Amino acid sequence: MSSQVCSRCSRVIQPGDLFYSLLIKVFADFDGIIKIKDKEVNWSEEFEKLKSIPEDLINEEVYKEFQFVLCPRCKEIYSANPLNLPLGESASDSDD
């Protein structure tokens, strides 16, 4: 197996060295409520608009996946603050 490179710090990870695979999946969720601004919706017209958008762009709106290789140090840094929030702030603090 050839060496790997940490996606965060670019450190070369030699074969046999410890490294971590980081897989991030971002996907659309649904709470069961559809908000429609107009009372009358022409669904065939809406589907025609959708057909004009490239499929990969539509897919990215629904699902996106990222994969990274991390050295042990960068794994610890990432794990301590995965959302990269300013110190002293939590994810729930920023929901306001």
Secondary structure, 3 states (H helix, E strand, C coil): CCCEECCCCCCEECCCCCCEEEEEEEECCCCCCCCCCCCCCCHHHHHHHHHCCCHHHHHHHHEEEEEEEECHHHHHHHHHCCCCCCCCCCCCHHHC
